[in-house]
Amino acid sequence: MGTYSNLLLGLQIIPVPLIVDTSSYLQSASVTITNPSSNDSLSVDTADSALVAGYAGGVLSLTGQGTVAEYQSVLNTLRFRGTFGALQPRDIDFEVTDMQGESSATARLQVTILL
């Protein structure tokens, strides 16, 4: 569980779940705020990878063929932004899909917001 107090700057979520897969390559990942507030957002830094990120409706999507290590590296840059008016804990779900189309079990992380 992460606990954060300065949401406007966006805070890095650590630790993100560790990716373990029998395949060496992944095709996608999704990170979902299951109970988002209207101004919540997630972002990652893909500058050092060939992965493409997009965010809409509480879901951060990563796409593109990449190694497990590349996906893990990008997910390790995950940042959460929100507003102080919505203090309920947020549940953030992680899921990856390998090149064979097999999806992982969902891993959940809870973020608690403090003033």
C-alpha positions as CSV (number, residue, x, y, z in Angstrom):
1,M,0.0,0.0,0.0
2,G,1.3,3.5,-0.8
3,T,0.4,6.6,1.2
4,Y,0.7,10.0,-0.5
5,S,0.1,13.6,0.5
6,N,1.1,15.8,-2.5
7,L,-1.1,14.7,-5.4
8,L,-0.8,17.7,-7.7
9,L,2.9,17.1,-8.5
10,G,2.2,13.4,-9.2
11,L,3.9,10.9,-7.0
12,Q,5.7,7.8,-8.1
13,I,4.0,4.6,-7.0
14,I,6.5,2.2,-5.4
15,P,6.7,-0.7,-5.4
16,V,4.8,-1.8,-8.5
17,P,4.1,-5.5,-8.7
18,L,6.9,-7.6,-10.1
19,I,6.2,-9.1,-13.6
20,V,6.8,-12.8,-13.8
21,D,6.0,-14.6,-17.1
22,T,7.3,-17.8,-18.8
23,S,7.5,-15.8,-22.1
24,S,10.4,-13.4,-22.7
25,Y,8.2,-10.8,-24.4
26,L,5.0,-9.0,-23.6
27,Q,2.5,-7.3,-26.0
28,S,0.6,-5.1,-23.5
29,A,-0.1,-4.0,-20.0
30,S,-2.9,-2.2,-18.3
31,V,-2.9,-0.3,-15.0
32,T,-6.5,0.6,-13.9
33,I,-7.7,2.8,-11.1
34,T,-10.8,0.8,-10.2
35,N,-12.4,3.6,-8.2
36,P,-11.1,6.9,-9.8
37,S,-12.0,10.4,-8.9
38,S,-12.7,12.8,-11.8
39,N,-9.2,14.4,-11.8
40,D,-7.1,11.2,-11.1
41,S,-4.6,10.2,-13.7
42,L,-1.7,7.8,-14.2
43,S,1.4,8.2,-16.3
44,V,4.6,6.5,-17.1
45,D,7.9,7.4,-18.8
46,T,8.4,5.5,-22.1
47,A,11.3,7.7,-23.4
48,D,13.8,4.9,-23.2
49,S,11.6,2.2,-24.8
50,A,9.6,1.5,-27.9
51,L,6.4,1.1,-25.8
52,V,3.5,3.4,-26.4
53,A,1.4,4.6,-23.4
54,G,-2.1,6.1,-23.3
55,Y,-4.5,7.1,-20.5
56,A,-8.3,7.4,-20.7
57,G,-11.1,6.7,-18.2
58,G,-9.0,5.5,-15.4
59,V,-6.9,3.1,-17.5
60,L,-3.3,3.5,-18.4
61,S,-2.5,1.2,-21.4
62,L,1.0,0.2,-22.6
63,T,1.3,-1.5,-26.0
64,G,4.1,-2.8,-28.2
65,Q,6.4,-5.8,-28.2
66,G,8.9,-5.5,-25.4
67,T,10.8,-7.7,-23.0
68,V,9.5,-8.4,-19.6
69,A,12.4,-6.2,-18.3
70,E,11.4,-3.4,-20.5
71,Y,7.8,-3.4,-19.4
72,Q,8.9,-3.7,-15.7
73,S,11.3,-0.7,-16.2
74,V,8.5,1.5,-17.7
75,L,6.0,0.4,-15.0
76,N,8.5,1.3,-12.3
77,T,8.1,5.0,-13.4
78,L,4.3,4.9,-12.7
79,R,3.0,8.2,-11.3
80,F,-0.4,8.9,-9.8
81,R,-1.9,12.4,-9.8
82,G,-5.1,13.4,-8.1
83,T,-6.9,16.1,-6.1
84,F,-7.2,16.7,-2.4
85,G,-11.0,16.8,-2.5
86,A,-11.2,13.0,-3.0
87,L,-9.5,11.3,-0.1
88,Q,-10.9,7.7,-0.4
89,P,-8.2,5.1,-1.0
90,R,-7.7,4.2,-4.7
91,D,-7.4,0.6,-5.9
92,I,-4.9,0.2,-8.7
93,D,-4.9,-3.0,-10.7
94,F,-2.0,-4.3,-12.9
95,E,-2.3,-6.8,-15.7
96,V,0.1,-7.8,-18.5
97,T,-0.4,-9.9,-21.7
98,D,2.3,-11.9,-23.3
99,M,2.9,-12.5,-27.0
100,Q,0.8,-15.6,-26.9
101,G,-2.2,-13.6,-25.7
102,E,-2.1,-15.0,-22.2
103,S,-3.1,-12.5,-19.5
104,S,-1.6,-12.4,-16.1
105,A,-3.6,-12.6,-12.9
106,T,-4.5,-9.1,-11.7
107,A,-2.3,-7.6,-9.0
108,R,-3.8,-4.9,-6.8
109,L,-2.2,-2.0,-5.0
110,Q,-4.1,0.4,-2.8
111,V,-3.1,4.0,-2.6
112,T,-4.1,6.0,0.5
113,I,-4.3,9.8,0.3
114,L,-3.4,11.9,3.3
115,L,-3.7,15.7,3.9
